[in-house]
Amino acid sequence: MPMPRPPQLDSAFQQVSSVLAQVEGKPVDLAKDSWADIEKGVIKLLGGPFNPAQPEHQVIALGLAAAMGERLHAEFQAFWFPYRETPEGASLGFPEALIMLAPFGAVVDALGQGKLEKVEEVNKSIRTSLAQAKFGAGGGQPMRLGPEDYMRLFDPGFVQVVGVDGAKLKQAWDSAPEKITIDLRDAINRAARLPPELKKQLEQQLLGALQRLEGGKPIITQAGRAPRVVETVGMLAASTTNTGPAAEEFWQEVVMPLLFVGAPATFPPLDDEELAAAKQGVDPLFLFLDVVPFQFKAPEDGLLGAFPDLEVPAPEFRGSTQVRLIKVKPDSVKEALAAFDQQKTRDAIKRFADHLKEKGGTGAEPKGAEEAKTMLDAAMTLLTELKQSVASGKDLYVRRMTEAEAASEPALAQVRQALSGPRIILTS
């Protein structure tokens, strides 16, 4: 049974299948025909050397990537999961071992070399890795991973906004890995509230990553090969304020709209559709976000719907396709944040709910009232923290992270505190 494909991959799969059938004059099965046979038609479609910058060629590569996914699903039960750092917006995971594969990259490499059959080498590599995973299980209960597990570990779907001391950031990034390793080990040991097993885990992860860098060279010069490590070191050494992590969609669809809507004194007229939604039990919060216009100017296009001017954190990150730490200017949110008052926003939403009732939008009990309350509480906390970060006057960064990284933030906060805190030196 074929697995569900992400929409963009499914569209390319259907399009390439159809065009290849027209070119070849017979049906083409992208999921089962040999790569050598498929390549004959692909050569005709390309009309020359493969060019990844050409949109038509990109569609062909996406369609073939979807076909590769079908084959890997048939043989290894692979599955798609959302992954924002790939051009196709998704990647493949495997249930029996922690292996992530972006088929689009493999197809682009093979097409660039003029030999589509080279993607079979990926299958061989995965087959070997899965066999090693099974052999290494030692006869115990085999683990089974699903799309949610891969998203939690790999997809950078969470976001926090961070205030950063620029001088400390430069100092940390100009340091060699050896110095940062000493400082981090000392900070981990001095983090009194961290349990011993967590300290050991942090040492293995953080110090192990630093030890894989080239010694004697500034960390920042290695941003191209290890951007995650460089970003993490910078945030541990130089962040001064930060919001909690939250899903990127939550920032974009709830948090920032609430900021720009503000606390209006009056509300726009309600049409029949909006009143009907209220009668059917749609919570006033969601109608407030949908109906009430922004009181403050928001950028037409910007990160999180709020930050239009973006910069890489340092020139050494330029050219990297996986920069998760993005420097932003607070100008676009300063006016709205200066006026933001948590209680006034809550009062405005309550007044809007009363406005709905007054206009006849009463009926069923609101659906998801508890969820709406939780979302509003979380949004108010994030906006309060954002206001503090902007008011600090420090450089402002948007940091993307995985769910697993977000879950580790409380522990890393203790390491940050120990890094910036005074060291107690005992003398006899």
C-alpha positions in Angstrom: 0.0 0.0 0.0 1.5 3.4 -1.0 2.2 5.8 1.8 0.6 9.3 1.9 2.9 11.8 0.2 3.2 15.5 1.1 1.1 17.6 -1.3 4.1 19.2 -3.1 5.7 15.8 -3.7 2.4 14.2 -4.7 1.8 16.9 -7.3 5.2 16.5 -8.8 4.9 12.7 -8.8 1.6 12.9 -10.7 2.9 15.5 -13.1 6.1 13.7 -13.9 4.3 10.4 -14.3 1.8 12.0 -16.8 4.5 13.8 -18.8 6.7 10.7 -19.0 3.8 8.6 -20.2 3.2 11.1 -23.0 6.9 11.2 -24.0 7.3 7.4 -24.0 3.9 6.7 -25.5 3.1 4.1 -22.7 2.3 4.1 -19.0 5.2 4.7 -16.7 5.3 3.4 -13.1 7.7 5.7 -11.2 7.5 3.4 -8.2 8.3 0.1 -9.9 9.9 0.6 -13.3 13.7 0.3 -13.3 15.6 3.5 -12.9 17.4 2.8 -16.1 14.1 2.7 -18.0 12.8 5.8 -16.3 16.0 7.7 -17.1 15.5 7.3 -20.8 12.3 9.3 -20.6 13.8 11.8 -18.1 16.6 12.6 -20.5 14.0 13.6 -23.1 12.2 15.8 -20.5 15.4 17.5 -19.4 16.4 18.4 -22.9 20.1 18.7 -21.9 22.2 18.6 -18.7 20.3 18.7 -15.4 20.1 22.2 -14.0 18.8 22.3 -10.4 18.1 26.1 -10.7 15.7 25.5 -13.6 12.1 25.2 -12.2 11.1 22.5 -14.7 14.1 20.4 -13.7 13.2 20.9 -10.0 9.7 19.5 -10.6 11.3 16.4 -12.3 13.6 15.9 -9.4 10.8 16.3 -6.9 8.7 13.7 -8.8 11.6 11.3 -8.8 12.2 12.0 -5.1 8.6 11.0 -4.4 9.1 7.8 -6.4 12.2 7.1 -4.4 10.2 7.5 -1.2 7.6 5.0 -2.5 10.3 2.4 -3.2 11.9 2.9 0.2 8.5 2.6 1.9 7.9 -0.7 0.0 11.2 -2.2 1.1 11.8 -0.6 4.5 8.4 0.9 5.6 9.9 4.4 5.3 7.6 7.3 6.0 7.5 11.0 5.2 7.7 13.6 8.0 7.7 17.4 7.8 11.2 18.8 7.7 11.6 22.5 7.0 15.3 22.4 6.1 14.8 20.5 2.8 13.6 22.1 -0.5 10.7 19.7 -0.5 9.7 20.5 3.1 9.7 16.8 4.1 12.2 14.0 4.7 12.0 10.2 5.1 12.4 8.4 8.4 12.7 4.7 9.1 10.8 2.8 11.9 13.6 0.4 12.9 16.5 2.8 13.2 17.1 6.5 13.5 18.0 7.2 9.9 16.9 10.4 8.1 17.0 10.7 4.3 16.2 13.6 2.0 15.5 11.8 -1.3 15.5 15.1 -3.3 19.2 15.6 -2.5 20.0 12.1 -3.6 18.1 12.5 -6.9 19.7 15.8 -7.6 23.2 14.3 -7.1 22.3 11.4 -9.4 20.9 13.6 -12.1 23.8 15.9 -11.8 26.1 13.0 -12.5 24.0 11.8 -15.4 23.2 8.5 -13.9 19.9 8.1 -12.1 20.7 4.5 -11.1 23.1 5.9 -8.5 20.1 6.3 -6.2 20.3 2.6 -5.7 23.5 3.1 -3.8 21.4 4.9 -1.2 19.2 1.8 -0.8 22.2 -0.3 -0.2 23.5 2.0 2.4 20.2 2.1 4.2 19.9 -1.7 4.0 23.3 -2.0 5.7 22.5 0.5 8.4 19.2 -1.2 9.2 21.0 -4.6 9.4 23.5 -3.1 11.8 20.8 -1.6 13.9 19.0 -5.0 14.2 22.3 -6.7 15.0 23.1 -4.2 17.6 19.8 -4.5 19.3 21.2 -7.5 21.2 18.0 -9.5 20.9 16.0 -7.0 22.9 12.7 -5.5 22.0 13.2 -3.6 18.7 12.4 0.1 18.8 9.7 1.4 16.5 9.9 5.1 15.5 7.1 7.1 13.9 6.8 10.5 12.1 6.2 12.2 15.4 9.5 10.9 16.8 11.4 12.3 13.8 9.7 15.6 13.9 10.6 16.0 17.6 14.2 15.2 16.9 14.9 16.8 13.5 12.2 19.3 12.4 13.0 22.9 13.6 9.4 23.8 14.1 9.8 25.6 17.4 10.9 29.2 17.8 12.1 31.5 20.6 13.2 35.1 20.5 16.5 35.9 22.2 18.2 39.0 23.4 21.9 38.7 22.9 25.0 40.6 24.2 26.9 41.3 21.0 30.3 41.6 22.8 29.9 38.3 24.6 28.8 36.6 21.4 31.9 37.8 19.5 34.1 36.8 22.4 32.7 33.3 22.5 32.8 32.8 18.7 36.4 34.1 18.5 37.5 31.5 21.1 39.0 28.2 20.2 37.0 25.0 21.0 39.4 24.1 23.8 38.7 27.2 25.8 34.9 26.9 25.4 35.1 23.2 26.3 36.8 24.1 29.6 34.3 26.9 30.4 31.3 24.6 29.6 32.6 21.7 31.6 33.1 24.0 34.6 29.6 25.5 34.1 27.9 22.1 33.9 29.6 21.0 37.1 28.6 24.2 38.9 25.0 24.0 37.8 23.8 22.8 41.3 20.2 21.9 40.4 21.1 19.6 37.5 21.0 15.9 38.5 24.2 13.9 37.9 22.8 11.9 35.0 21.7 15.0 33.2 25.1 16.6 33.7 26.7 13.6 32.2 24.3 13.7 29.2 25.0 17.4 28.6 28.8 16.8 28.8 28.5 14.1 26.2 26.4 16.1 23.8 27.9 19.6 24.2 31.5 18.8 24.8 31.5 15.9 22.4 30.3 18.3 19.6 33.0 20.8 20.5 35.7 18.1 20.4 34.7 17.3 16.8 35.7 20.8 15.7 39.2 21.7 14.5 41.3 22.7 17.5 43.2 26.0 17.7 40.8 27.8 15.4 38.1 30.3 16.3 34.7 28.6 16.5 33.1 31.1 14.2 35.4 30.0 11.3 33.8 26.6 11.5 30.2 27.8 11.1 30.0 26.4 7.6 30.7 22.8 8.7 29.0 22.9 12.1 26.4 25.7 12.3 24.4 24.0 15.1 27.4 23.8 17.3 28.4 27.4 16.7 24.9 28.7 17.3 24.5 26.7 20.5 27.8 28.0 21.9 26.7 31.6 21.1 23.4 31.2 22.8 24.9 29.6 25.9 27.6 32.3 26.2 25.7 35.5 25.2 22.0 35.3 25.5 20.6 37.7 28.2 16.9 37.4 27.8 14.6 35.0 25.9 11.1 34.0 25.4 10.0 30.4 25.9 10.0 28.2 22.8 6.7 27.8 20.9 5.6 26.3 17.6 6.4 28.6 14.7 2.8 28.5 13.5 1.6 29.6 17.0 3.8 32.6 16.8 2.6 33.5 13.3 -1.1 32.7 13.7 -1.8 33.7 17.3 1.0 35.5 19.2 1.9 38.2 16.6 -1.6 38.9 15.5 -2.6 39.5 19.1 0.2 41.9 19.4 -0.7 43.9 16.3 -4.5 43.8 17.0 -3.8 45.3 20.5 -6.7 46.3 22.7 -9.1 48.2 20.4 -11.9 50.3 22.0 -14.4 49.3 19.3 -15.0 46.4 17.0 -16.0 46.2 13.3 -19.5 45.2 12.2 -20.1 41.5 12.2 -21.5 39.7 9.1 -23.9 36.7 9.1 -21.1 34.2 8.6 -19.2 35.4 11.7 -22.4 35.4 13.8 -23.2 32.0 12.6 -19.8 30.7 13.6 -20.3 32.2 17.1 -23.7 30.5 17.3 -22.1 27.2 16.4 -19.6 27.5 19.3 -16.4 28.9 17.8 -14.5 30.4 20.7 -14.5 34.3 20.8 -10.7 34.2 20.8 -10.5 32.7 17.3 -13.1 35.1 15.9 -11.3 38.0 17.6 -8.1 37.0 15.7 -10.1 36.6 12.4 -12.4 39.6 12.5 -10.7 42.5 14.4 -8.2 44.5 12.2 -4.7 45.3 13.3 -4.4 48.5 15.3 -0.7 48.7 14.6 1.1 48.4 11.3 2.5 45.0 10.6 5.0 44.1 7.8 3.4 42.6 4.7 6.0 39.9 4.6 8.3 39.0 7.5 9.6 36.2 9.7 6.8 35.2 12.1 4.7 37.8 10.4 6.6 40.5 12.3 10.3 40.8 11.3 11.0 41.9 7.7 14.7 42.7 7.9 16.8 39.5 8.4 20.5 39.0 8.8 22.8 36.0 9.3 24.4 36.2 12.8 27.9 36.5 11.2 29.4 36.6 7.7 30.8 33.1 8.2 27.2 31.7 8.1 26.6 33.1 4.6 26.0 30.3 2.1 24.8 27.9 4.7 21.3 26.5 4.0 20.7 25.6 7.6 21.0 28.8 9.6 18.6 28.6 12.5 19.8 31.7 14.3 18.5 34.8 12.5 19.3 38.4 13.6 16.2 40.7 13.3 15.5 44.3 13.9 12.9 45.2 16.6 11.7 48.4 14.8 8.6 46.6 13.3 7.3 45.6 16.8 8.4 48.4 19.0 5.3 50.5 18.8 2.9 47.6 19.4 5.1 46.2 22.2 5.2 49.7 23.9 1.4 49.7 24.0 1.0 46.0 24.9 -0.6 45.4 28.2 -1.6 41.8 29.0 -4.7 42.8 31.0 -5.9 45.2 28.4 -5.7 42.6 25.7 -7.6 40.1 27.8 -10.2 42.7 28.6 -10.5 43.5 24.8 -11.2 39.8 24.0 -13.8 39.7 26.8 -15.5 42.8 25.4 -15.5 41.3 22.0 -17.2 38.1 23.4 -19.9 40.4 24.9 -20.1 42.2 21.5 -20.8 38.9 19.9 -23.6 38.2 22.3 -25.1 41.6 21.9 -25.3 41.2 18.1 -27.0 37.8 18.4 -24.0 35.5 18.2 -25.1 33.2 21.0 -26.0 29.6 20.8 -23.9 26.5 21.4 -21.3 26.6 24.2 -17.9 27.6 22.8 -16.0 24.6 21.5 -12.4 24.3 22.7 -12.8 26.9 25.4 -10.1 25.2 27.5 -7.8 25.1 24.5 -8.4 28.7 23.8 -7.7 29.7 27.4 -4.4 27.7 27.3 -3.4 29.4 24.0 -4.2 32.9 25.2 -2.2 32.3 28.5 0.7 31.1 26.4 0.5 34.0 24.0 0.4 36.5 26.8 3.5 35.0 28.4 5.4 35.0 25.2 4.5 38.7 24.4 5.4 39.7 27.9 8.8 38.0 27.5 9.2 39.5 24.0 8.6 43.0 25.4 11.3 42.4 28.0 13.8 41.2 25.4 13.2 44.2 23.2 13.3 46.6 26.1 16.7 45.3 27.2 18.2 47.0 24.2 20.3 43.9 23.3 20.6 42.5 19.8 17.5 40.5 18.9 17.6 37.1 17.4 15.0 34.6 16.3 16.1 31.1 17.0 14.6 28.0 15.4 14.9 24.7 17.2 13.5 21.2 17.3 10.9 20.0 19.8 13.7 18.0 21.5 15.9 21.1 21.7 13.0 23.1 23.1 12.5 20.4 25.8 16.1 20.8 26.9 15.9 24.6 27.4 15.3 24.4 31.2 18.6 22.4 31.6 20.5 24.7 29.3 19.2 27.8 31.1 21.0 26.5 34.2 24.2 26.0 32.3 23.9 29.6 30.9 23.4 30.9 34.4 26.5 29.1 35.6 28.5 30.4 32.7 27.6 34.0 33.4 27.7 33.7 37.2 30.7 34.4 39.4 33.1 31.6 40.2 33.9 30.9 43.8 37.6 30.4 44.4 38.6 28.9 47.7 42.0 29.7 49.2 43.6 28.3 52.2 
